[in-house]
């Protein structure tokens, strides 16, 4: 089938380094002409490469070659900038909003508090090499962190917890599943609605065994590789 041949041709160029990570592909019209095909057939090929993590699409901007994914172990408590630095990547975060809200049913269930209990909600978008790759929403129990919203969120929450409150992460329970990017989340990641994503859901405990917060991480699916090591007794 023609769309498979086109996919293989583009894939070979990526593997050979002729199409470099982060580079923008030519416009769909030009690509279709170069392969002597229709844009419908071309999009089938591009969609397959997107599913394999070789390409990503930015809304209204076009198709790009995916960089190597960040190796990500959800059980580690290393903050995002440090994780990126250890892998030779450049990371930064931008605050979307931070406020006190009534807990949603989902947040209340994770944090084991009654529905509509007040919790902090902090939304941020994180970047690798200036590409937005994940939207993170934290739901935090205020009783452990009074005055948290008055702090500067230029540092990671891990650092703020440790330096301002003497609280350390000691255990994390996590779940990973596939999902789609929709609404504001897709917009913050410059993705088209319905783009594939990885959802990492983490429930975090302090050094005394208390549940202190949970976070929902909506990742561009090509941006991370979930890896973890189990020690067997």
FIKOLZA-1660 file (N, C-alpha, C; in steps of 0.1 Angstrom, whole numbers, plus 5000, padded with zeros to 4 digits):
% residues 233
   i   px   py   pz ch aa at
   1 5008 4988 5000  A  X  N
   1 5000 5000 5000  A  X CA
   1 5009 5012 5000  A  X  C
   2 5004 5023 4993  A  X  N
   2 5013 5034 4991  A  X CA
   2 5016 5042 5004  A  X  C
   3 5006 5042 5013  A  X  N
   3 5009 5050 5025  A  X CA
   3 5020 5043 5034  A  X  C
   4 5021 5030 5033  A  X  N
   4 5031 5023 5040  A  X CA
   4 5045 5025 5034  A  X  C
   5 5045 5026 5021  A  X  N
   5 5058 5029 5014  A  X CA
   5 5063 5043 5018  A  X  C
   6 5053 5053 5018  A  X  N
   6 5057 5066 5022  A  X CA
   6 5062 5067 5036  A  X  C
   7 5055 5060 5045  A  X  N
   7 5059 5060 5059  A  X CA
   7 5073 5054 5060  A  X  C
   8 5076 5043 5053  A  X  N
   8 5089 5037 5054  A  X CA
   8 5100 5047 5048  A  X  C
   9 5097 5054 5038  A  X  N
   9 5106 5063 5032  A  X CA
   9 5110 5074 5041  A  X  C
  10 5100 5080 5048  A  X  N
  10 5102 5091 5058  A  X CA
  10 5110 5085 5070  A  X  C
  11 5106 5074 5074  A  X  N
  11 5112 5067 5085  A  X CA
  11 5127 5065 5083  A  X  C
  12 5130 5060 5071  A  X  N
  12 5144 5058 5067  A  X CA
  12 5152 5071 5067  A  X  C
  13 5146 5082 5063  A  X  N
  13 5153 5095 5063  A  X CA
  13 5156 5099 5078  A  X  C
  14 5146 5097 5087  A  X  N
  14 5148 5100 5101  A  X CA
  14 5159 5092 5107  A  X  C
  15 5159 5079 5104  A  X  N
  15 5169 5070 5110  A  X CA
  15 5183 5073 5105  A  X  C
  16 5184 5077 5092  A  X  N
  16 5197 5081 5086  A  X CA
  16 5202 5094 5090  A  X  C
  17 5194 5102 5097  A  X  N
  17 5198 5115 5102  A  X CA
  17 5196 5126 5091  A  X  C
  18 5189 5123 5080  A  X  N
  18 5186 5133 5070  A  X CA
  18 5175 5142 5074  A  X  C
  19 5166 5137 5083  A  X  N
  19 5156 5146 5089  A  X CA
  19 5160 5146 5104  A  X  C
  20 5164 5158 5109  A  X  N
  20 5170 5160 5122  A  X CA
  20 5159 5163 5132  A  X  C
  21 5161 5158 5144  A  X  N
  21 5151 5160 5155  A  X CA
  21 5148 5175 5157  A  X  C
  22 5136 5178 5158  A  X  N
  22 5131 5192 5160  A  X CA
  22 5129 5199 5147  A  X  C
  23 5134 5194 5136  A  X  N
  23 5132 5200 5123  A  X CA
  23 5117 5199 5118  A  X  C
  24 5113 5209 5111  A  X  N
  24 5099 5209 5106  A  X CA
  24 5099 5203 5092  A  X  C
  25 5089 5194 5090  A  X  N
  25 5088 5188 5076  A  X CA
  25 5082 5198 5067  A  X  C
  26 5085 5196 5054  A  X  N
  26 5078 5205 5044  A  X CA
  26 5063 5205 5045  A  X  C
  27 5056 5215 5040  A  X  N
  27 5042 5215 5040  A  X CA
  27 5036 5203 5034  A  X  C
  28 5024 5199 5039  A  X  N
  28 5018 5187 5034  A  X CA
  28 5016 5187 5019  A  X  C
  29 5012 5198 5014  A  X  N
  29 5010 5199 4999  A  X CA
  29 5023 5195 4992  A  X  C
  30 5035 5201 4996  A  X  N
  30 5047 5198 4990  A  X CA
  30 5052 5184 4992  A  X  C
  31 5049 5178 5004  A  X  N
  31 5053 5164 5006  A  X CA
  31 5045 5155 4997  A  X  C
  32 5032 5158 4996  A  X  N
  32 5023 5150 4988  A  X CA
  32 5028 5150 4973  A  X  C
  33 5032 5162 4969  A  X  N
  33 5037 5163 4955  A  X CA
  33 5050 5155 4953  A  X  C
  34 5058 5156 4963  A  X  N
  34 5071 5149 4962  A  X CA
  34 5070 5134 4961  A  X  C
  35 5059 5129 4968  A  X  N
  35 5056 5114 4968  A  X CA
  35 5046 5110 4957  A  X  C
  36 5042 5120 4949  A  X  N
  36 5032 5118 4939  A  X CA
  36 5019 5111 4945  A  X  C
  37 5014 5117 4955  A  X  N
  37 5002 5111 4962  A  X CA
  37 4993 5122 4966  A  X  C
  38 4982 5118 4972  A  X  N
  38 4972 5128 4977  A  X CA
  38 4975 5131 4992  A  X  C
  39 4970 5142 4996  A  X  N
  39 4972 5146 5010  A  X CA
  39 4965 5137 5020  A  X  C
  40 4954 5130 5015  A  X  N
  40 4948 5121 5024  A  X CA
  40 4957 5109 5026  A  X  C
  41 4963 5104 5016  A  X  N
  41 4972 5092 5017  A  X CA
  41 4984 5096 5026  A  X  C
  42 4990 5108 5023  A  X  N
  42 5001 5113 5030  A  X CA
  42 4998 5114 5045  A  X  C
  43 4986 5119 5049  A  X  N
  43 4983 5120 5063  A  X CA
  43 4982 5107 5070  A  X  C
  44 4978 5096 5062  A  X  N
  44 4978 5083 5068  A  X CA
  44 4992 5079 5072  A  X  C
  45 5001 5082 5064  A  X  N
  45 5015 5079 5066  A  X CA
  45 5021 5087 5078  A  X  C
  46 5018 5100 5079  A  X  N
  46 5022 5108 5090  A  X CA
  46 5016 5104 5103  A  X  C
  47 5003 5100 5102  A  X  N
  47 4996 5096 5115  A  X CA
  47 5003 5083 5120  A  X  C
  48 5007 5074 5112  A  X  N
  48 5014 5062 5116  A  X CA
  48 5027 5065 5123  A  X  C
  49 5035 5075 5117  A  X  N
  49 5047 5079 5122  A  X CA
  49 5045 5086 5136  A  X  C
  50 5034 5094 5137  A  X  N
  50 5031 5100 5149  A  X CA
  50 5028 5090 5160  A  X  C
  51 5021 5079 5157  A  X  N
  51 5018 5069 5166  A  X CA
  51 5030 5061 5171  A  X  C
  52 5040 5060 5162  A  X  N
  52 5053 5054 5166  A  X CA
  52 5062 5063 5173  A  X  C
  53 5058 5076 5175  A  X  N
  53 5067 5085 5182  A  X CA
  53 5078 5091 5173  A  X  C
  54 5078 5089 5160  A  X  N
  54 5088 5095 5152  A  X CA
  54 5085 5109 5148  A  X  C
  55 5073 5113 5147  A  X  N
  55 5069 5127 5144  A  X CA
  55 5059 5132 5154  A  X  C
  56 5058 5145 5155  A  X  N
  56 5047 5151 5163  A  X CA
  56 5042 5163 5155  A  X  C
  57 5030 5166 5158  A  X  N
  57 5023 5177 5151  A  X CA
  57 5020 5188 5161  A  X  C
  58 5022 5201 5156  A  X  N
  58 5018 5213 5164  A  X CA
  58 5006 5219 5156  A  X  C
  59 4996 5223 5164  A  X  N
  59 4984 5229 5158  A  X CA
  59 4988 5242 5150  A  X  C
  60 4984 5242 5138  A  X  N
  60 4986 5254 5129  A  X CA
  60 5001 5256 5125  A  X  C
  61 5009 5247 5129  A  X  N
  61 5024 5249 5126  A  X CA
  61 5029 5238 5117  A  X  C
  62 5023 5226 5118  A  X  N
  62 5028 5215 5109  A  X CA
  62 5034 5203 5117  A  X  C
  63 5042 5195 5109  A  X  N
  63 5048 5183 5114  A  X CA
  63 5063 5185 5117  A  X  C
  64 5067 5179 5128  A  X  N
  64 5081 5180 5132  A  X CA
  64 5087 5166 5135  A  X  C
  65 5100 5165 5134  A  X  N
  65 5107 5152 5138  A  X CA
  65 5109 5152 5153  A  X  C
  66 5105 5141 5159  A  X  N
  66 5105 5140 5174  A  X CA
  66 5119 5138 5179  A  X  C
  67 5123 5146 5189  A  X  N
  67 5136 5143 5196  A  X CA
  67 5136 5130 5203  A  X  C
  68 5147 5126 5208  A  X  N
  68 5148 5114 5217  A  X CA
  68 5139 5116 5229  A  X  C
  69 5131 5106 5233  A  X  N
  69 5122 5108 5245  A  X CA
  69 5131 5109 5258  A  X  C
  70 5125 5116 5267  A  X  N
  70 5131 5117 5280  A  X CA
  70 5128 5104 5288  A  X  C
  71 5139 5098 5293  A  X  N
  71 5137 5085 5301  A  X CA
  71 5131 5089 5315  A  X  C
  72 5120 5084 5318  A  X  N
  72 5112 5088 5329  A  X CA
  72 5108 5077 5338  A  X  C
  73 5113 5077 5351  A  X  N
  73 5109 5067 5361  A  X CA
  73 5100 5074 5371  A  X  C
  74 5087 5072 5371  A  X  N
  74 5077 5079 5380  A  X CA
  74 5080 5076 5394  A  X  C
  75 5088 5065 5398  A  X  N
  75 5090 5062 5412  A  X CA
  75 5101 5071 5417  A  X  C
  76 5109 5078 5409  A  X  N
  76 5120 5087 5414  A  X CA
  76 5114 5100 5418  A  X  C
  77 5120 5105 5429  A  X  N
  77 5115 5118 5434  A  X CA
  77 5124 5130 5428  A  X  C
  78 5133 5127 5419  A  X  N
  78 5141 5137 5413  A  X CA
  78 5132 5147 5406  A  X  C
  79 5134 5160 5408  A  X  N
  79 5125 5170 5401  A  X CA
  79 5128 5170 5386  A  X  C
  80 5119 5176 5379  A  X  N
  80 5119 5176 5364  A  X CA
  80 5131 5183 5359  A  X  C
  81 5135 5195 5363  A  X  N
  81 5148 5201 5357  A  X CA
  81 5160 5192 5359  A  X  C
  82 5161 5186 5371  A  X  N
  82 5173 5178 5374  A  X CA
  82 5173 5165 5366  A  X  C
  83 5161 5159 5364  A  X  N
  83 5160 5147 5356  A  X CA
  83 5164 5150 5341  A  X  C
  84 5160 5162 5336  A  X  N
  84 5164 5166 5323  A  X CA
  84 5179 5169 5322  A  X  C
  85 5184 5175 5332  A  X  N
  85 5198 5179 5332  A  X CA
  85 5207 5166 5332  A  X  C
  86 5203 5156 5339  A  X  N
  86 5211 5144 5340  A  X CA
  86 5211 5137 5326  A  X  C
  87 5202 5140 5318  A  X  N
  87 5201 5134 5304  A  X CA
  87 5206 5143 5293  A  X  C
  88 5212 5154 5298  A  X  N
  88 5217 5164 5288  A  X CA
  88 5207 5172 5281  A  X  C
  89 5195 5174 5288  A  X  N
  89 5184 5181 5282  A  X CA
  89 5182 5195 5289  A  X  C
  90 5176 5204 5283  A  X  N
  90 5173 5217 5289  A  X CA
  90 5158 5218 5292  A  X  C
  91 5155 5221 5304  A  X  N
  91 5141 5221 5308  A  X CA
  91 5137 5234 5315  A  X  C
  92 5124 5237 5314  A  X  N
  92 5119 5249 5322  A  X CA
  92 5104 5246 5324  A  X  C
  93 5098 5254 5333  A  X  N
  93 5084 5253 5336  A  X CA
  93 5077 5267 5336  A  X  C
  94 5065 5267 5332  A  X  N
  94 5057 5279 5333  A  X CA
  94 5045 5277 5341  A  X  C
  95 5042 5286 5350  A  X  N
  95 5030 5285 5359  A  X CA
  95 5017 5289 5351  A  X  C
  96 5007 5281 5350  A  X  N
  96 4995 5284 5344  A  X CA
  96 4985 5291 5354  A  X  C
  97 4984 5284 5366  A  X  N
  97 4975 5290 5376  A  X CA
  97 4978 5283 5389  A  X  C
  98 4976 5290 5401  A  X  N
  98 4977 5284 5414  A  X CA
  98 4966 5290 5423  A  X  C
  99 4957 5281 5428  A  X  N
  99 4946 5286 5436  A  X CA
  99 4941 5276 5445  A  X  C
 100 4932 5280 5455  A  X  N
 100 4925 5272 5464  A  X CA
 100 4912 5269 5459  A  X  C
 101 4908 5256 5458  A  X  N
 101 4896 5252 5451  A  X CA
 101 4889 5241 5460  A  X  C
 102 4876 5239 5458  A  X  N
 102 4869 5227 5463  A  X CA
 102 4874 5215 5455  A  X  C
 103 4878 5204 5462  A  X  N
 103 4883 5192 5456  A  X CA
 103 4873 5186 5446  A  X  C
 104 4877 5183 5434  A  X  N
 104 4869 5175 5425  A  X CA
 104 4867 5161 5431  A  X  C
 105 4858 5154 5425  A  X  N
 105 4856 5140 5430  A  X CA
 105 4868 5132 5428  A  X  C
 106 4875 5134 5417  A  X  N
 106 4887 5126 5414  A  X CA
 106 4898 5129 5424  A  X  C
 107 4900 5142 5426  A  X  N
 107 4911 5146 5436  A  X CA
 107 4908 5142 5450  A  X  C
 108 4895 5143 5454  A  X  N
 108 4891 5139 5467  A  X CA
 108 4893 5124 5469  A  X  C
 109 4890 5116 5459  A  X  N
 109 4892 5102 5460  A  X CA
 109 4907 5098 5461  A  X  C
 110 4915 5105 5454  A  X  N
 110 4930 5102 5455  A  X CA
 110 4936 5106 5468  A  X  C
 111 4931 5118 5473  A  X  N
 111 4937 5123 5485  A  X CA
 111 4930 5118 5498  A  X  C
 112 4919 5111 5496  A  X  N
 112 4912 5105 5507  A  X CA
 112 4906 5116 5516  A  X  C
 113 4900 5126 5510  A  X  N
 113 4893 5136 5518  A  X CA
 113 4879 5137 5513  A  X  C
 114 4870 5143 5521  A  X  N
 114 4856 5144 5517  A  X CA
 114 4855 5153 5504  A  X  C
 115 4845 5150 5496  A  X  N
 115 4843 5158 5484  A  X CA
 115 4841 5173 5488  A  X  C
 116 4846 5182 5479  A  X  N
 116 4845 5196 5481  A  X CA
 116 4854 5202 5492  A  X  C
 117 4863 5193 5498  A  X  N
 117 4873 5198 5508  A  X CA
 117 4882 5208 5500  A  X  C
 118 4887 5218 5507  A  X  N
 118 4896 5227 5500  A  X CA
 118 4910 5221 5498  A  X  C
 119 4915 5223 5486  A  X  N
 119 4928 5218 5482  A  X CA
 119 4935 5229 5474  A  X  C
 120 4948 5229 5474  A  X  N
 120 4955 5237 5464  A  X CA
 120 4955 5230 5451  A  X  C
 121 4953 5238 5440  A  X  N
 121 4955 5233 5426  A  X CA
 121 4965 5241 5419  A  X  C
 122 4975 5235 5415  A  X  N
 122 4986 5242 5407  A  X CA
 122 4988 5235 5394  A  X  C
 123 4986 5243 5383  A  X  N
 123 4988 5239 5369  A  X CA
 123 5000 5245 5363  A  X  C
 124 5008 5237 5357  A  X  N
 124 5021 5241 5351  A  X CA
 124 5022 5234 5337  A  X  C
 125 5029 5241 5328  A  X  N
 125 5034 5234 5316  A  X CA
 125 5049 5234 5316  A  X  C
 126 5054 5222 5312  A  X  N
 126 5069 5220 5312  A  X CA
 126 5074 5218 5298  A  X  C
 127 5086 5223 5296  A  X  N
 127 5092 5224 5283  A  X CA
 127 5105 5216 5283  A  X  C
 128 5108 5210 5272  A  X  N
 128 5122 5205 5269  A  X CA
 128 5126 5212 5256  A  X  C
 129 5138 5219 5257  A  X  N
 129 5143 5226 5245  A  X CA
 129 5132 5235 5239  A  X  C
 130 5125 5242 5248  A  X  N
 130 5114 5251 5244  A  X CA
 130 5102 5245 5237  A  X  C
 131 5101 5232 5237  A  X  N
 131 5089 5225 5232  A  X CA
 131 5081 5221 5244  A  X  C
 132 5068 5225 5245  A  X  N
 132 5059 5221 5256  A  X CA
 132 5057 5206 5255  A  X  C
 133 5060 5199 5266  A  X  N
 133 5058 5184 5265  A  X CA
 133 5049 5178 5275  A  X  C
 134 5045 5185 5286  A  X  N
 134 5037 5180 5296  A  X CA
 134 5029 5191 5303  A  X  C
 135 5017 5189 5306  A  X  N
 135 5009 5197 5315  A  X CA
 135 5007 5190 5328  A  X  C
 136 5011 5196 5339  A  X  N
 136 5010 5189 5352  A  X CA
 136 5000 5197 5361  A  X  C
 137 4991 5189 5367  A  X  N
 137 4981 5195 5377  A  X CA
 137 4984 5188 5390  A  X  C
 138 4988 5196 5400  A  X  N
 138 4989 5191 5414  A  X CA
 138 4977 5195 5422  A  X  C
 139 4973 5185 5430  A  X  N
 139 4963 5188 5440  A  X CA
 139 4970 5185 5454  A  X  C
 140 4970 5195 5462  A  X  N
 140 4978 5195 5474  A  X CA
 140 4970 5198 5487  A  X  C
 141 4972 5190 5498  A  X  N
 141 4965 5192 5510  A  X CA
 141 4971 5204 5518  A  X  C
 142 4963 5215 5520  A  X  N
 142 4968 5227 5526  A  X CA
 142 4973 5226 5540  A  X  C
 143 4968 5216 5547  A  X  N
 143 4972 5215 5561  A  X CA
 143 4987 5212 5563  A  X  C
 144 4993 5206 5553  A  X  N
 144 5007 5203 5554  A  X CA
 144 5015 5215 5548  A  X  C
 145 5009 5224 5541  A  X  N
 145 5017 5235 5535  A  X CA
 145 5010 5248 5536  A  X  C
 146 5008 5254 5548  A  X  N
 146 5001 5267 5550  A  X CA
 146 5009 5278 5542  A  X  C
 147 5001 5286 5536  A  X  N
 147 5007 5297 5529  A  X CA
 147 5014 5294 5516  A  X  C
 148 5012 5282 5511  A  X  N
 148 5019 5277 5499  A  X CA
 148 5017 5286 5487  A  X  C
 149 5005 5292 5485  A  X  N
 149 5002 5300 5473  A  X CA
 149 5010 5313 5474  A  X  C
 150 5015 5317 5485  A  X  N
 150 5023 5329 5486  A  X CA
 150 5038 5327 5482  A  X  C
 151 5042 5314 5480  A  X  N
 151 5055 5311 5476  A  X CA
 151 5057 5314 5461  A  X  C
 152 5070 5315 5457  A  X  N
 152 5073 5316 5443  A  X CA
 152 5074 5302 5437  A  X  C
 153 5068 5300 5426  A  X  N
 153 5069 5287 5419  A  X CA
 153 5079 5286 5408  A  X  C
 154 5090 5294 5410  A  X  N
 154 5101 5293 5400  A  X CA
 154 5109 5281 5403  A  X  C
 155 5108 5275 5416  A  X  N
 155 5115 5263 5419  A  X CA
 155 5104 5251 5418  A  X  C
 156 5109 5239 5418  A  X  N
 156 5100 5228 5418  A  X CA
 156 5093 5226 5432  A  X  C
 157 5082 5220 5431  A  X  N
 157 5075 5217 5444  A  X CA
 157 5083 5209 5453  A  X  C
 158 5091 5199 5448  A  X  N
 158 5100 5191 5456  A  X CA
 158 5109 5200 5464  A  X  C
 159 5115 5210 5458  A  X  N
 159 5124 5219 5465  A  X CA
 159 5117 5228 5475  A  X  C
 160 5105 5233 5471  A  X  N
 160 5097 5241 5481  A  X CA
 160 5093 5233 5493  A  X  C
 161 5088 5221 5491  A  X  N
 161 5084 5213 5502  A  X CA
 161 5096 5211 5512  A  X  C
 162 5108 5208 5506  A  X  N
 162 5119 5204 5514  A  X CA
 162 5125 5217 5521  A  X  C
 163 5127 5228 5514  A  X  N
 163 5133 5239 5520  A  X CA
 163 5124 5248 5528  A  X  C
 164 5111 5249 5525  A  X  N
 164 5102 5258 5532  A  X CA
 164 5094 5251 5543  A  X  C
 165 5092 5238 5541  A  X  N
 165 5083 5231 5551  A  X CA
 165 5090 5218 5557  A  X  C
 166 5102 5215 5553  A  X  N
 166 5108 5203 5559  A  X CA
 166 5101 5190 5555  A  X  C
 167 5094 5190 5544  A  X  N
 167 5087 5178 5540  A  X CA
 167 5094 5171 5528  A  X  C
 168 5096 5158 5529  A  X  N
 168 5103 5151 5519  A  X CA
 168 5094 5140 5513  A  X  C
 169 5094 5138 5500  A  X  N
 169 5087 5127 5494  A  X CA
 169 5094 5114 5499  A  X  C
 170 5086 5104 5503  A  X  N
 170 5092 5091 5507  A  X CA
 170 5087 5079 5500  A  X  C
 171 5075 5081 5494  A  X  N
 171 5069 5070 5486  A  X CA
 171 5059 5076 5476  A  X  C
 172 5059 5069 5465  A  X  N
 172 5050 5073 5454  A  X CA
 172 5042 5061 5448  A  X  C
 173 5029 5062 5447  A  X  N
 173 5021 5052 5440  A  X CA
 173 5017 5058 5427  A  X  C
 174 5019 5051 5416  A  X  N
 174 5016 5057 5403  A  X CA
 174 5008 5048 5394  A  X  C
 175 5002 5054 5384  A  X  N
 175 4995 5046 5374  A  X CA
 175 4997 5053 5361  A  X  C
 176 4999 5046 5350  A  X  N
 176 5002 5051 5337  A  X CA
 176 4991 5045 5327  A  X  C
 177 4986 5054 5319  A  X  N
 177 4976 5049 5309  A  X CA
 177 4977 5059 5297  A  X  C
 178 4972 5054 5286  A  X  N
 178 4971 5062 5274  A  X CA
 178 4958 5070 5274  A  X  C
 179 4958 5082 5268  A  X  N
 179 4947 5091 5267  A  X CA
 179 4948 5100 5255  A  X  C
 180 4940 5110 5254  A  X  N
 180 4941 5120 5243  A  X CA
 180 4941 5134 5249  A  X  C
 181 4947 5143 5241  A  X  N
 181 4948 5157 5246  A  X CA
 181 4936 5164 5241  A  X  C
 182 4929 5171 5250  A  X  N
 182 4917 5178 5247  A  X CA
 182 4918 5192 5253  A  X  C
 183 4909 5201 5248  A  X  N
 183 4907 5214 5254  A  X CA
 183 4919 5222 5257  A  X  C
 184 4920 5228 5269  A  X  N
 184 4931 5236 5273  A  X CA
 184 4944 5229 5274  A  X  C
 185 4943 5216 5277  A  X  N
 185 4956 5208 5278  A  X CA
 185 4962 5207 5264  A  X  C
 186 4954 5204 5254  A  X  N
 186 4960 5204 5240  A  X CA
 186 4965 5217 5236  A  X  C
 187 4958 5228 5240  A  X  N
 187 4962 5241 5236  A  X CA
 187 4976 5245 5242  A  X  C
 188 4977 5242 5255  A  X  N
 188 4990 5245 5262  A  X CA
 188 5002 5237 5256  A  X  C
 189 4999 5225 5250  A  X  N
 189 5010 5217 5244  A  X CA
 189 5011 5220 5229  A  X  C
 190 5003 5229 5224  A  X  N
 190 5003 5233 5210  A  X CA
 190 5000 5220 5201  A  X  C
 191 4991 5212 5207  A  X  N
 191 4987 5200 5200  A  X CA
 191 4973 5201 5194  A  X  C
 192 4970 5193 5184  A  X  N
 192 4957 5193 5179  A  X CA
 192 4948 5184 5188  A  X  C
 193 4936 5188 5189  A  X  N
 193 4927 5180 5198  A  X CA
 193 4926 5166 5194  A  X  C
 194 4927 5157 5203  A  X  N
 194 4927 5142 5200  A  X CA
 194 4940 5136 5198  A  X  C
 195 4951 5144 5199  A  X  N
 195 4964 5139 5198  A  X CA
 195 4967 5128 5209  A  X  C
 196 4974 5118 5206  A  X  N
 196 4977 5108 5216  A  X CA
 196 4986 5113 5228  A  X  C
 197 4983 5108 5240  A  X  N
 197 4991 5113 5251  A  X CA
 197 4993 5102 5261  A  X  C
 198 5002 5104 5270  A  X  N
 198 5004 5095 5282  A  X CA
 198 5000 5102 5294  A  X  C
 199 4991 5096 5303  A  X  N
 199 4987 5102 5315  A  X CA
 199 4994 5094 5326  A  X  C
 200 5002 5101 5334  A  X  N
 200 5009 5096 5346  A  X CA
 200 5002 5102 5358  A  X  C
 201 4996 5093 5366  A  X  N
 201 4989 5098 5378  A  X CA
 201 4997 5093 5390  A  X  C
 202 5001 5103 5399  A  X  N
 202 5010 5099 5410  A  X CA
 202 5003 5104 5423  A  X  C
 203 5004 5095 5433  A  X  N
 203 5000 5098 5447  A  X CA
 203 5012 5098 5456  A  X  C
 204 5015 5109 5463  A  X  N
 204 5027 5111 5470  A  X CA
 204 5026 5111 5485  A  X  C
 205 5035 5105 5492  A  X  N
 205 5035 5104 5506  A  X CA
 205 5048 5111 5512  A  X  C
 206 5047 5117 5524  A  X  N
 206 5058 5123 5530  A  X CA
 206 5066 5113 5538  A  X  C
 207 5076 5118 5546  A  X  N
 207 5085 5109 5553  A  X CA
 207 5078 5103 5565  A  X  C
 208 5066 5108 5569  A  X  N
 208 5058 5102 5580  A  X CA
 208 5047 5093 5575  A  X  C
 209 5046 5091 5562  A  X  N
 209 5036 5082 5557  A  X CA
 209 5023 5088 5554  A  X  C
 210 5023 5102 5554  A  X  N
 210 5010 5109 5551  A  X CA
 210 5009 5112 5536  A  X  C
 211 4997 5110 5531  A  X  N
 211 4994 5114 5517  A  X CA
 211 4994 5130 5517  A  X  C
 212 5002 5136 5509  A  X  N
 212 5003 5150 5509  A  X CA
 212 4998 5157 5496  A  X  C
 213 5000 5150 5485  A  X  N
 213 4995 5156 5472  A  X CA
 213 4994 5145 5462  A  X  C
 214 4988 5148 5451  A  X  N
 214 4987 5139 5439  A  X CA
 214 4989 5148 5427  A  X  C
 215 4994 5142 5416  A  X  N
 215 4995 5150 5404  A  X CA
 215 4991 5142 5392  A  X  C
 216 4986 5149 5382  A  X  N
 216 4982 5143 5370  A  X CA
 216 4990 5149 5359  A  X  C
 217 4998 5141 5352  A  X  N
 217 5007 5146 5342  A  X CA
 217 5003 5141 5328  A  X  C
 218 4999 5151 5319  A  X  N
 218 4995 5148 5306  A  X CA
 218 5007 5151 5296  A  X  C
 219 5013 5140 5292  A  X  N
 219 5025 5140 5284  A  X CA
 219 5022 5139 5269  A  X  C
 220 5029 5146 5260  A  X  N
 220 5030 5143 5246  A  X CA
 220 5036 5129 5246  A  X  C
 221 5029 5120 5239  A  X  N
 221 5033 5106 5240  A  X CA
 221 5047 5102 5235  A  X  C
 222 5051 5110 5225  A  X  N
 222 5065 5108 5220  A  X CA
 222 5076 5114 5228  A  X  C
 223 5072 5122 5239  A  X  N
 223 5082 5129 5246  A  X CA
 223 5089 5121 5257  A  X  C
 224 5083 5110 5261  A  X  N
 224 5088 5102 5273  A  X CA
 224 5089 5088 5269  A  X  C
 225 5098 5081 5276  A  X  N
 225 5099 5067 5276  A  X CA
 225 5098 5062 5291  A  X  C
 226 5087 5055 5295  A  X  N
 226 5086 5051 5308  A  X CA
 226 5095 5040 5311  A  X  C
 227 5104 5042 5321  A  X  N
 227 5114 5031 5325  A  X CA
 227 5114 5030 5340  A  X  C
 228 5116 5018 5345  A  X  N
 228 5117 5016 5359  A  X CA
 228 5125 5004 5362  A  X  C
 229 5132 5003 5373  A  X  N
 229 5139 4992 5377  A  X CA
 229 5134 4986 5390  A  X  C
 230 5131 4973 5390  A  X  N
 230 5126 4966 5401  A  X CA
 230 5137 4957 5408  A  X  C
 231 5139 4959 5421  A  X  N
 231 5149 4951 5428  A  X CA
 231 5142 4938 5434  A  X  C
 232 5147 4927 5430  A  X  N
 232 5140 4914 5435  A  X CA
 232 5148 4909 5447  A  X  C
 233 5140 4905 5457  A  X  N
 233 5146 4899 5469  A  X CA
 233 5149 4884 5467  A  X  C
% end
